[in-house]
Amino acid sequence: MNIAIVTAATGSRRHHILSVARELGRGHHVTIYSRRDNADGKPKTRVAPGVTLEQIDVGPALELADDDVAPFLNDVGEHLTKRWNQDRPDVIHAHSWTGGLAAVAAAKDLGVPVTQTFHTVDAVHKELELALGRRADAVIAGSGDEESALIRLGVPRGNIAVVPYGVDTERFQRRGAVATRGTRKRLLHVGPLTPERGAHTIVRALPGLGDVELVIAGGPEPDDLDDDRDARRLRALAEQLGVEDRVTLLGQVKRAAVPKLMRSADAVVSVPREAVTGIVALEAMACGVPVIASAVGAHLDSVIDGVTGLLVPPDRPARTARLARELLWDPTLRTALGYAGADRARSRYSWERVGQELVRVYEAACA
């Protein structure tokens, strides 16, 4: 198939899209169309076998939020129309409402099926997303929770396919290098430092956990931690609770170092208020490390409570502490959850499996 992907994604979402494209590129030709968001990017780059990134030179060469991209979508659509008249794709996969608007405008006279991923249902743009959801040949949700949100929005149930976010099971696996650690039992948080992402909840849980350390990977670069508001708030909270000697902020960690950091932990705690992708829990599961995850979003699909991990409502430090105590002082439970989590990550969430499911959605849309 000749697959066109239209996106304005940045950060972790862009990483997800590139990972999907690399998997699809093993058997298909994939072109990712994205507005140029940096001055150094080439107009066309081969990013992997079978995968080309084409950057469209409209608007400022800066990363922009979706609302700031909106004024340039007509120009993006016109560019895509010209390109697709020269090289007609078999199927289009648009990401976010920005990609959807540009893709629908460019494809309207080509008769090419359009599939749509929103990643999250946005209350501010719900009318626009509903129109795109009804127009698309298929809407791809990342979890059952997102599927339910789309149905509540008004997207026809039969038009929705659930294809989860994947995990690199070659990089994230049980065997491999392990980061240095001391003798304390270790909990690990990976992700931003803002309160809604859960690090504060884990710090609040620490006083009830005895001699347990918490390592927090995420936020700004290590040299910028002292000037970061969220990092300062976390440190102040740890001091207030008397656990500052057991909390270590690493700052932003290189992606290649995350697997060995996860393998050094006795448990990974990922308790955000929302979990669109649930990727941290999936990566920990793939490493065979037991997970305590918030019972929201994608976690409700990936983490089977008591089997592949433990679920807890977000913002519940006392309950998080109780589950952590049960897990940290029960090596048999940790081993069982670790093995079961790794098996589930490999069998259900590998990029190979995700790619196969996406191709089935594309083929159905084409039919």
BADO-483675 format. One record per residue (C-alpha): residue number from 1; residue in three letters; y, z, x. Coordinates in Angstrom, 3 decimals, padded with zeros to 6 digits. Layout:
# BADO-483675
 seq type        Y        Z        X
 NUM  ala        Y        Z        X
...
//
This chain:
# BADO-483675
 seq type        Y        Z        X
   1  met  000.000  000.000  000.000
   2  asn  003.629 -000.500  000.949
   3  ile  005.156  002.910  000.154
   4  ala  008.909  003.595  000.069
   5  ile  010.100  007.204  000.307
   6  val  013.726  007.931 -000.625
   7  thr  015.172  011.273  000.462
   8  ala  018.241  013.124  001.623
   9  ala  016.235  016.199  002.613
  10  thr  017.019  018.439  005.569
  11  gly  015.258  021.333  007.315
  12  ser  011.814  022.414  006.162
  13  arg  011.808  019.933  003.278
  14  arg  012.354  017.064  005.698
  15  his  009.502  018.390  007.845
  16  his  007.253  018.367  004.773
  17  ile  008.185  014.777  003.908
  18  leu  007.585  013.595  007.483
  19  ser  004.197  015.340  007.530
  20  val  003.206  013.649  004.279
  21  ala  004.393  010.286  005.599
  22  arg  002.386  010.626  008.817
  23  glu -000.767  011.284  006.806
  24  leu -000.101  008.357  004.464
  25  gly  000.630  006.154  007.473
  26  arg -002.999  006.422  008.571
  27  gly -003.972  003.870  005.921
  28  his -000.746  002.520  004.449
  29  his  002.671  001.263  005.478
  30  val  005.359  003.882  004.824
  31  thr  009.134  003.489  005.083
  32  ile  011.352  006.550  004.709
  33  tyr  014.882  005.699  003.567
  34  ser  017.449  008.409  004.254
  35  arg  021.215  008.527  004.548
  36  arg  022.264  008.867  008.187
  37  asp  023.141  012.538  008.724
  38  asn  023.743  012.587  012.485
  39  ala  025.731  010.417  014.849
  40  asp  022.842  009.900  017.277
  41  gly  020.235  008.540  014.855
  42  lys  019.105  004.933  015.257
  43  pro  019.194  002.627  012.212
  44  lys  015.413  002.162  012.381
  45  thr  012.842  004.350  014.147
  46  arg  009.058  004.277  014.256
  47  val  008.223  007.952  013.795
  48  ala  004.434  007.634  013.650
  49  pro  001.773  004.917  013.373
  50  gly  002.435  003.152  010.088
  51  val  005.671  005.102  009.438
  52  thr  009.249  003.845  009.862
  53  leu  012.457  005.817  009.268
  54  glu  015.432  003.711  008.155
  55  gln  018.778  005.520  008.168
  56  ile  021.412  004.182  005.788
  57  asp  024.916  004.286  007.232
  58  val  026.990  005.549  004.286
  59  gly  029.241  008.592  004.185
  60  pro  029.807  011.009  007.059
  61  ala  027.074  011.332  009.681
  62  leu  026.543  014.979  008.755
  63  glu  023.973  017.027  006.856
  64  leu  025.277  017.379  003.308
  65  ala  024.220  019.358  000.254
  66  asp  022.919  017.320 -002.690
  67  asp  026.196  017.581 -004.616
  68  asp  028.083  016.294 -001.563
  69  val  025.685  013.360 -001.213
  70  ala  026.276  012.292 -004.836
  71  pro  029.470  010.224 -004.206
  72  phe  027.544  007.975 -001.818
  73  leu  024.488  007.311 -003.997
  74  asn  025.800  004.001 -005.378
  75  asp  026.131  002.689 -001.831
  76  val  022.634  003.944 -001.005
  77  gly  021.285  002.216 -004.111
  78  glu  022.958 -001.078 -003.206
  79  his  021.488 -000.915  000.290
  80  leu  018.008 -000.235 -001.119
  81  thr  018.309 -003.134 -003.570
  82  lys  018.989 -005.546 -000.707
  83  arg  016.183 -004.132  001.420
  84  trp  013.620 -004.144 -001.369
  85  asn  014.461 -007.707 -002.350
  86  gln  013.510 -008.620  001.225
  87  asp  010.535 -006.242  001.512
  88  arg  009.308 -005.219 -001.930
  89  pro  007.423 -001.899 -001.939
  90  asp  004.335 -001.318 -004.080
  91  val  005.472  002.154 -005.092
  92  ile  008.540  004.349 -004.574
  93  his  008.478  008.130 -004.091
  94  ala  011.899  009.704 -004.625
  95  his  012.669  013.260 -003.524
  96  ser  015.247  015.443 -005.303
  97  trp  017.589  014.147 -007.985
  98  thr  019.697  012.415 -005.339
  99  gly  016.764  010.307 -004.165
 100  gly  015.775  009.706 -007.781
 101  leu  019.168  008.314 -008.795
 102  ala  019.314  005.946 -005.831
 103  ala  015.691  004.823 -006.272
 104  val  015.935  004.178 -010.016
 105  ala  019.144  002.170 -009.591
 106  ala  017.648  000.060 -006.804
 107  ala  014.288 -000.537 -008.500
 108  lys  015.449 -001.353 -012.031
 109  asp  015.066 -005.156 -011.695
 110  leu  012.067 -005.117 -009.349
 111  gly  009.382 -003.732 -011.648
 112  val  008.268 -001.293 -008.953
 113  pro  006.884  002.063 -010.184
 114  val  008.930  005.137 -009.241
 115  thr  007.362  008.554 -008.685
 116  gln  009.577  011.609 -008.472
 117  thr  009.431  015.012 -006.761
 118  phe  012.187  017.533 -007.524
 119  his  010.850  020.368 -005.295
 120  thr  012.623  022.847 -007.561
 121  val  014.003  022.592 -011.080
 122  asp  017.766  022.977 -010.776
 123  ala  019.485  024.585 -013.775
 124  val  022.808  022.984 -012.798
 125  his  021.399  019.444 -012.934
 126  lys  018.708  019.933 -015.584
 127  glu  019.934  017.127 -017.892
 128  leu  019.946  014.700 -014.999
 129  glu  016.517  015.863 -013.844
 130  leu  015.151  015.557 -017.381
 131  ala  016.395  011.959 -017.615
 132  leu  014.832  011.128 -014.245
 133  gly  011.624  012.947 -015.172
 134  arg  011.242  010.900 -018.344
 135  arg  012.134  007.674 -016.552
 136  ala  009.687  008.150 -013.657
 137  asp  006.192  006.702 -013.817
 138  ala  004.937  010.064 -012.521
 139  val  006.569  013.383 -011.677
 140  ile  004.859  015.209 -008.810
 141  ala  005.033  019.008 -008.931
 142  gly  004.185  021.153 -005.918
 143  ser  002.567  023.967 -007.896
 144  gly  001.441  025.036 -011.337
 145  asp  004.602  027.133 -011.593
 146  glu  006.781  024.066 -010.992
 147  glu  004.697  022.110 -013.502
 148  ser  005.413  024.781 -016.126
 149  ala  009.137  024.647 -015.322
 150  leu  009.130  020.859 -015.748
 151  ile  007.364  021.138 -019.105
 152  arg  009.925  023.703 -020.267
 153  leu  012.630  021.291 -019.121
 154  gly  011.190  018.619 -021.424
 155  val  009.239  016.382 -019.048
 156  pro  006.083  015.178 -020.848
 157  arg  003.033  017.116 -019.678
 158  gly  000.995  013.930 -019.284
 159  asn  003.572  012.522 -016.895
 160  ile  003.198  015.379 -014.385
 161  ala  000.727  015.518 -011.496
 162  val  000.350  018.648 -009.367
 163  val  000.003  017.898 -005.658
 164  pro  000.549  021.000 -003.480
 165  tyr  002.500  021.315 -000.277
 166  gly  000.197  020.958  002.698
 167  val -000.396  022.735  005.972
 168  asp -001.233  021.356  009.402
 169  thr -004.761  022.713  009.777
 170  glu -005.020  021.234  013.269
 171  arg -002.144  023.352  014.567
 172  phe -002.636  026.355  012.291
 173  gln -006.223  027.511  012.741
 174  arg -008.167  030.656  013.509
 175  arg -008.847  029.845  017.144
 176  gly -006.073  029.487  019.674
 177  ala -003.549  031.285  021.830
 178  val -002.286  034.685  020.662
 179  ala  001.204  036.072  021.316
 180  thr  001.491  039.236  023.373
 181  arg  001.459  042.499  021.413
 182  gly  001.153  046.229  021.970
 183  thr -001.198  048.802  020.483
 184  arg  000.616  049.271  017.161
 185  lys -000.657  047.531  014.070
 186  arg  001.598  044.541  013.430
 187  leu  003.129  043.063  010.296
 188  leu  004.913  039.726  010.581
 189  his  007.643  038.122  008.491
 190  val  008.495  034.464  009.154
 191  gly  011.568  032.955  007.534
 192  pro  015.267  033.475  006.805
 193  leu  016.759  036.978  006.919
 194  thr  018.560  036.906  003.561
 195  pro  017.546  039.580  001.019
 196  glu  015.971  037.098 -001.390
 197  arg  013.484  035.994  001.277
 198  gly  011.813  039.393  001.479
 199  ala  012.432  040.807  004.975
 200  his  014.472  043.683  003.512
 201  thr  011.573  044.607  001.226
 202  ile  009.210  044.895  004.192
 203  val  011.671  047.034  006.163
 204  arg  011.929  049.350  003.146
 205  ala  008.127  049.565  003.068
 206  leu  007.854  050.645  006.718
 207  pro  008.589  054.398  006.290
 208  gly  005.385  054.696  004.269
 209  leu  003.226  052.975  006.876
 210  gly  003.085  055.320  009.834
 211  asp  003.025  053.821  013.318
 212  val  003.191  050.149  012.254
 213  glu  005.553  047.591  013.775
 214  leu  007.328  044.782  011.930
 215  val  008.133  041.578  013.779
 216  ile  010.659  039.307  012.053
 217  ala  010.835  035.666  013.161
 218  gly  013.635  033.624  011.658
 219  gly  017.378  033.425  011.178
 220  pro  019.750  032.273  013.930
 221  glu  018.979  031.571  017.564
 222  pro  018.089  034.753  019.494
 223  asp  021.432  034.830  021.322
 224  asp  023.304  034.733  017.997
 225  leu  021.529  037.639  016.277
 226  asp  024.269  040.154  017.103
 227  asp  026.851  038.011  015.314
 228  asp  024.689  037.203  012.274
 229  arg  025.559  039.105  009.083
 230  asp  021.994  039.175  007.720
 231  ala  020.558  040.333  011.047
 232  arg  023.129  043.121  011.257
 233  arg  022.301  044.236  007.712
 234  leu  018.581  044.335  008.491
 235  arg  019.176  046.396  011.626
 236  ala  021.476  048.764  009.731
 237  leu  018.823  049.198  007.029
 238  ala  016.172  049.934  009.660
 239  glu  018.448  052.547  011.274
 240  gln  019.205  054.116  007.893
 241  leu  015.461  054.447  007.193
 242  gly  014.683  055.711  010.700
 243  val  012.384  052.797  011.615
 244  glu  014.667  050.877  013.988
 245  asp  012.239  051.458  016.888
 246  arg  009.489  049.675  014.904
 247  val  011.448  046.579  013.836
 248  thr  011.826  043.612  016.191
 249  leu  014.048  040.648  015.341
 250  leu  013.069  037.575  017.345
 251  gly  015.545  035.136  015.827
 252  gln  014.620  031.505  015.377
 253  val  011.201  030.764  016.901
 254  lys  010.145  027.284  018.006
 255  arg  007.708  025.794  015.521
 256  ala  005.062  025.293  018.206
 257  ala  005.068  029.056  018.850
 258  val  004.505  030.111  015.233
 259  pro  000.675  029.797  015.154
 260  lys  000.118  032.091  018.142
 261  leu  002.662  034.548  016.721
 262  met  000.781  034.588  013.416
 263  arg -002.562  035.121  015.166
 264  ser -001.064  038.191  016.885
 265  ala -000.412  039.899  013.535
 266  asp -002.748  042.137  011.574
 267  ala -001.141  040.753  008.414
 268  val  001.616  038.327  007.459
 269  val  003.879  039.522  004.665
 270  ser  005.697  036.789  002.726
 271  val  007.437  038.286 -000.296
 272  pro  010.392  036.076 -001.281
 273  arg  011.772  036.139 -004.808
 274  glu  010.954  032.439 -005.128
 275  ala  008.237  030.471 -003.336
 276  val  008.724  026.755 -003.906
 277  thr  006.353  025.708 -001.126
 278  gly  004.624  028.943 -000.117
 279  ile  004.256  027.391  003.322
 280  val  004.392  030.648  005.346
 281  ala  001.479  032.101  003.383
 282  leu -000.467  028.854  003.776
 283  glu  000.097  028.760  007.537
 284  ala -001.035  032.368  007.900
 285  met -004.113  031.685  005.763
 286  ala -004.963  028.664  007.903
 287  cys -004.769  030.942  010.980
 288  gly -007.240  033.330  009.374
 289  val -004.608  036.091  009.113
 290  pro -004.612  038.102  005.855
 291  val -001.544  037.636  003.675
 292  ile  000.468  039.867  001.385
 293  ala  002.504  037.467 -000.755
 294  ser  004.897  037.763 -003.669
 295  ala  003.342  036.828 -007.001
 296  val  005.697  033.909 -007.633
 297  gly  005.807  030.124 -007.389
 298  ala  003.328  028.339 -005.148
 299  his  001.769  031.667 -004.080
 300  leu  000.205  031.923 -007.533
 301  asp -001.859  028.816 -006.712
 302  ser -002.692  029.348 -003.051
 303  val -003.280  033.099 -002.864
 304  ile -006.203  034.285 -004.974
 305  asp -005.491  037.995 -005.321
 306  gly -008.149  040.098 -003.606
 307  val -009.983  036.994 -002.323
 308  thr -007.699  034.954 -000.048
 309  gly -004.846  037.478  000.114
 310  leu -003.015  040.154 -001.837
 311  leu -000.251  039.548 -004.398
 312  val  002.644  041.885 -005.115
 313  pro  005.738  041.486 -007.330
 314  pro  008.867  040.735 -005.245
 315  asp  011.332  043.522 -004.420
 316  arg  008.659  046.239 -004.648
 317  pro  008.703  048.059 -001.276
 318  ala  006.564  051.014 -002.437
 319  arg  003.841  048.763 -003.810
 320  thr  004.070  046.516 -000.748
 321  ala  003.575  049.610  001.437
 322  arg  000.514  050.667 -000.580
 323  leu -001.124  047.250 -000.224
 324  ala -000.261  047.130  003.482
 325  arg -001.880  050.554  004.023
 326  glu -005.046  049.404  002.273
 327  leu -005.153  046.252  004.371
 328  leu -004.192  047.629  007.780
 329  trp -006.730  050.456  007.712
 330  asp -009.611  048.382  006.321
 331  pro -010.821  045.942  008.995
 332  thr -013.597  044.679  006.721
 333  leu -011.064  043.685  004.050
 334  arg -008.841  042.011  006.658
 335  thr -011.763  039.995  007.989
 336  ala -012.920  038.941  004.523
 337  leu -009.451  037.866  003.400
 338  gly -008.858  036.066  006.702
 339  tyr -012.018  033.972  006.497
 340  ala -011.563  033.178  002.809
 341  gly -007.908  032.251  003.332
 342  ala -008.756  029.913  006.203
 343  asp -011.461  028.212  004.151
 344  arg -009.095  027.701  001.220
 345  ala -006.303  026.347  003.426
 346  arg -008.646  023.806  005.024
 347  ser -010.378  022.691  001.844
 348  arg -007.414  022.572 -000.555
 349  tyr -004.218  022.289  001.474
 350  ser -004.916  020.088  004.498
 351  trp -002.611  017.105  004.909
 352  glu -005.641  014.827  004.533
 353  arg -006.381  016.267  001.076
 354  val -002.700  016.145  000.048
 355  gly -002.428  012.520  001.192
 356  gln -005.498  011.519 -000.802
 357  glu -004.106  013.117 -003.946
 358  leu -000.733  011.426 -003.523
 359  val -002.388  008.027 -003.133
 360  arg -004.285  008.608 -006.395
 361  val -000.956  009.335 -008.136
 362  tyr  000.599  006.200 -006.628
 363  glu -002.361  004.032 -007.674
 364  ala -002.223  005.375 -011.223
 365  ala  001.520  004.652 -011.364
 366  cys  000.927  001.102 -010.157
 367  ala -001.822  000.581 -012.727
//
